[in-house]
Amino acid sequence: MSFEELEEHIKIANWIKEFREERLDKISESNGDQSAERPARIIMHLIPFKSLDPLKYIELKSAPLVLRNFELLPAKHNSDGLGCNFNYDSNLQLFRNGAIELAKVFSYQEISGSRLENDLITGLDKSLKIERSLGFEPPIFVIISLIDASGYKLFQEMRGFHDAHGSEIMINRLDINPLTIENYDIEAASVLRPAMDAIWQALGKTGSPYYNEDGSRRDTV
């Protein structure tokens, strides 16, 4: 790697770090009173390489139609771009530069491990299709963050049941290393495995229990 390439990598890494900090700070502020108990959230950002260009903007007038094609309604314009419901406990934000934010709120202290992972996989898969429909080509950077999670418990499903105690999350925030998607011909589950492993490793486990040795998915342990 040349010095110029290294310099470019550092520049991109710093931009991604600043973007994550700015968005997480804004999400925390939107949760209201800092002294009040706030629900845990897991947040996934997709950042196309071309969105790093400060002059790159998407045409927001046609963006609602793109989201509608993926059954994401209602799509409403806001100060950051375009927002909509992803499902009953998640929201999707499409930024003017083409970056996407998916934020999932945990309403209960007990979190299903398999559901958490499957929601991330579904979210990444659909978000990549949106990016492609908007004309963005890889590489695309994916960053996942868990915030306000201290005291919550992550459970493994065992043949229809979850383990009796779960694994308590002892940290309030977990920033997972960025992932890079080099092309659209990928499986979301495979791309996300390092992130899934990182979540469980933060709880003292060896990795996600929902992957077989060959990398295939399983819903129960």
C-alpha positions as CSV (number, residue, x, y, z in Angstrom):
1,M,0.0,0.0,0.0
2,S,1.4,3.4,-1.0
3,F,1.5,6.4,1.3
4,E,-1.2,8.0,-0.8
5,E,-3.5,5.0,-0.4
6,L,-2.8,4.8,3.3
7,E,-3.6,8.5,3.6
8,E,-6.9,8.0,1.7
9,H,-7.9,5.0,4.0
10,I,-7.2,7.1,7.1
11,K,-9.3,10.0,5.7
12,I,-12.2,7.6,5.0
13,A,-11.9,6.0,8.5
14,N,-12.0,9.4,10.1
15,W,-15.0,10.5,8.1
16,I,-16.9,7.3,9.0
17,K,-16.0,7.8,12.7
18,E,-17.2,11.5,12.7
19,F,-20.4,10.5,10.9
20,R,-21.2,7.8,13.5
21,E,-20.5,10.1,16.4
22,E,-22.6,12.9,15.0
23,R,-25.6,10.6,14.3
24,L,-25.4,8.8,17.7
25,D,-25.2,12.1,19.5
26,K,-28.3,13.3,17.6
27,I,-30.2,10.1,18.3
28,S,-29.3,10.3,22.0
29,E,-30.5,13.9,22.1
30,S,-33.8,12.9,20.5
31,N,-34.3,10.5,23.4
32,G,-35.0,13.5,25.7
33,D,-34.0,13.9,29.3
34,Q,-30.4,12.6,29.8
35,S,-31.2,11.6,33.3
36,A,-34.2,9.5,32.4
37,E,-33.9,5.8,31.5
38,R,-33.7,5.5,27.7
39,P,-34.5,2.5,25.6
40,A,-31.7,0.5,24.0
41,R,-31.3,0.8,20.3
42,I,-29.2,-0.9,17.6
43,I,-28.4,1.3,14.7
44,M,-27.0,0.3,11.3
45,H,-25.6,2.8,8.8
46,L,-24.9,2.2,5.2
47,I,-22.4,4.7,3.6
48,P,-21.7,4.4,-0.1
49,F,-18.2,5.5,-1.0
50,K,-19.6,8.1,-3.4
51,S,-21.6,9.7,-0.6
52,L,-18.3,10.9,0.9
53,D,-18.2,13.4,-1.9
54,P,-19.5,16.7,-0.3
55,L,-21.0,17.6,-3.7
56,K,-23.0,14.3,-4.0
57,Y,-26.7,14.6,-3.4
58,I,-29.6,12.4,-4.4
59,E,-32.9,13.7,-6.0
60,L,-35.3,13.5,-3.0
61,K,-38.4,14.2,-5.1
62,S,-38.2,10.7,-6.6
63,A,-36.8,9.0,-3.5
64,P,-40.3,8.3,-2.0
65,L,-41.2,6.2,-5.0
66,V,-38.1,4.2,-4.6
67,L,-39.0,3.5,-0.9
68,R,-42.6,2.7,-1.9
69,N,-41.3,0.0,-4.2
70,F,-39.9,-1.7,-1.2
71,E,-43.2,-1.3,0.8
72,L,-41.7,1.4,3.1
73,L,-44.4,3.8,4.0
74,P,-45.1,6.5,4.8
75,A,-42.1,8.4,3.5
76,K,-41.8,11.9,4.8
77,H,-39.3,14.7,4.0
78,N,-37.4,16.0,7.0
79,S,-34.3,18.2,7.7
80,D,-31.9,15.3,7.0
81,G,-33.6,13.9,3.9
82,L,-36.4,11.3,4.0
83,G,-37.7,9.2,6.8
84,C,-40.1,6.3,7.0
85,N,-41.2,3.3,9.1
86,F,-39.2,0.2,8.4
87,N,-41.4,-2.0,10.6
88,Y,-43.2,-1.5,13.9
89,D,-40.1,-1.0,16.0
90,S,-37.6,0.4,13.4
91,N,-37.2,3.5,11.4
92,L,-35.3,4.2,8.2
93,Q,-33.6,7.5,7.4
94,L,-32.4,8.2,3.9
95,F,-29.9,11.1,3.9
96,R,-29.4,13.6,1.1
97,N,-26.0,12.2,0.3
98,G,-27.4,8.7,-0.1
99,A,-26.4,7.2,3.3
100,I,-29.0,5.1,5.1
101,E,-29.7,4.8,8.8
102,L,-31.8,2.0,10.3
103,A,-32.6,2.4,14.0
104,K,-34.3,-0.3,16.0
105,V,-35.7,0.4,19.5
106,F,-35.9,-2.4,22.2
107,S,-39.0,-1.9,24.3
108,Y,-38.2,-4.7,26.7
109,Q,-35.1,-5.6,28.7
110,E,-35.0,-9.1,27.3
111,I,-33.7,-9.2,23.7
112,S,-34.1,-12.2,21.4
113,G,-30.7,-13.0,19.9
114,S,-32.1,-14.7,16.8
115,R,-34.6,-11.9,16.1
116,L,-31.9,-9.3,16.6
117,E,-29.7,-10.9,14.1
118,N,-32.5,-11.7,11.6
119,D,-33.7,-8.1,11.8
120,L,-30.1,-6.8,10.9
121,I,-29.9,-9.3,8.0
122,T,-33.3,-8.2,6.6
123,G,-32.4,-4.5,7.1
124,L,-29.1,-4.8,5.3
125,D,-30.6,-6.8,2.5
126,K,-33.4,-4.3,1.8
127,S,-31.1,-1.2,2.4
128,L,-28.6,-2.5,-0.2
129,K,-31.5,-2.9,-2.7
130,I,-32.5,0.7,-2.0
131,E,-28.9,1.9,-2.6
132,R,-28.8,0.0,-5.9
133,S,-32.1,1.5,-7.0
134,L,-30.7,5.0,-6.2
135,G,-27.8,4.4,-8.5
136,F,-25.0,3.9,-5.9
137,E,-22.3,1.4,-6.6
138,P,-20.1,-0.4,-4.1
139,P,-18.0,-0.1,-2.1
140,I,-20.5,0.6,0.7
141,F,-19.4,0.8,4.3
142,V,-21.6,-0.7,7.0
143,I,-21.3,0.4,10.6
144,I,-23.4,-1.0,13.5
145,S,-23.7,0.5,17.0
146,L,-25.6,-0.6,20.1
147,I,-26.4,2.3,22.5
148,D,-28.1,2.7,25.9
149,A,-27.9,-1.1,26.3
150,S,-26.4,-1.5,29.8
151,G,-28.7,-3.8,31.9
152,Y,-30.4,-5.4,29.0
153,K,-30.1,-9.2,28.5
154,L,-29.5,-11.0,25.2
155,F,-31.1,-14.5,25.1
156,Q,-30.3,-17.5,22.9
157,E,-33.2,-19.5,21.5
158,M,-32.9,-23.2,22.3
159,R,-35.3,-25.4,20.3
160,G,-38.2,-23.0,20.8
161,F,-37.2,-21.7,24.2
162,H,-34.6,-19.2,25.4
163,D,-31.9,-19.8,27.9
164,A,-33.0,-19.3,31.5
165,H,-30.8,-16.4,32.4
166,G,-29.6,-14.7,29.3
167,S,-26.4,-12.7,29.0
168,E,-26.5,-9.3,30.6
169,I,-25.0,-6.4,28.6
170,M,-22.6,-4.7,30.9
171,I,-21.6,-1.8,28.6
172,N,-23.8,1.1,27.6
173,R,-22.4,1.4,24.0
174,L,-20.8,-0.9,21.6
175,D,-19.2,0.4,18.3
176,I,-18.6,-2.4,15.9
177,N,-15.8,-2.1,13.4
178,P,-17.0,-1.0,9.9
179,L,-17.7,-3.7,7.3
180,T,-17.1,-3.2,3.6
181,I,-19.3,-4.4,0.8
182,E,-17.4,-4.7,-2.4
183,N,-20.2,-5.8,-4.7
184,Y,-24.0,-6.4,-4.7
185,D,-23.6,-10.2,-5.3
186,I,-23.3,-11.0,-1.6
187,E,-25.4,-12.6,1.1
188,A,-26.3,-10.2,3.9
189,A,-25.9,-13.0,6.6
190,S,-22.4,-13.7,5.5
191,V,-21.4,-10.0,5.4
192,L,-22.8,-9.4,8.9
193,R,-21.2,-12.4,10.6
194,P,-18.2,-10.5,12.0
195,A,-20.7,-7.9,13.5
196,M,-22.8,-10.7,15.0
197,D,-19.8,-12.3,16.5
198,A,-18.6,-8.9,18.0
199,I,-22.0,-8.5,19.7
200,W,-21.8,-11.9,21.4
201,Q,-18.1,-11.6,22.2
202,A,-18.8,-8.4,24.1
203,L,-20.9,-10.6,26.4
204,G,-18.1,-13.1,26.9
205,K,-19.2,-15.6,24.3
206,T,-17.0,-17.0,21.5
207,G,-19.3,-15.6,18.8
208,S,-22.8,-15.8,17.4
209,P,-24.5,-19.1,18.2
210,Y,-26.7,-18.8,15.1
211,Y,-24.0,-19.7,12.5
212,N,-22.9,-23.2,11.6
213,E,-19.3,-24.0,11.1
214,D,-19.8,-23.7,7.3
215,G,-21.2,-20.1,7.8
216,S,-24.8,-21.1,7.1
217,R,-27.5,-19.7,9.4
218,R,-29.6,-21.5,12.0
219,D,-32.5,-20.0,14.0
220,T,-32.0,-22.1,17.2
221,V,-29.0,-23.3,19.1
